[in-house]
Amino acid sequence: MGKKVKSKSVSNKLHTAYKAEGGKLQRTNRTCPKCGSGTFLANHKDRTHCGKCGYTEKR
């Protein structure tokens, strides 16, 4: 018989990336200026960083 595969849990990243207000979704994080509107910048202590292209802004 085949091996059972566990189902993957839903990522919490999507839950924190958007906020619902008045029936519309709003983005909470900034988007990458190089990659476009589909890629968010990660918030770190001293910088914001894009994991896709490596774009970094110092605070």
DACOR-V7059 format. One record per backbone hydrogen bond with DSSP energy under -0.5 kcal/mol. CO is the residue of the C=O (numbers start at 1). NH is the residue of the N-H. E is the energy in kcal/mol with one decimal. If there is no record, write none. Layout:
BEGIN
[[CO & NH & E] [CO & NH & E]]
END
This chain:
BEGIN
[[11 & 14 & -0.5] [12 & 16 & -1.4] [13 & 17 & -1.3] [14 & 18 & -0.8] [17 & 28 & -2.4] [17 & 29 & -0.6] [19 & 21 & -0.5] [19 & 26 & -2.6] [21 & 24 & -1.5] [24 & 21 & -2.9] [26 & 19 & -2.7] [30 & 41 & -2.7] [32 & 36 & -1.9] [36 & 32 & -0.6] [36 & 39 & -1.1] [39 & 32 & -2.4] [42 & 44 & -0.6] [42 & 49 & -2.0] [46 & 59 & -2.1] [47 & 44 & -2.5] [48 & 57 & -2.5] [49 & 42 & -3.6] [49 & 51 & -0.6] [50 & 54 & -1.4] [55 & 50 & -2.6] [57 & 48 & -2.2]]
END
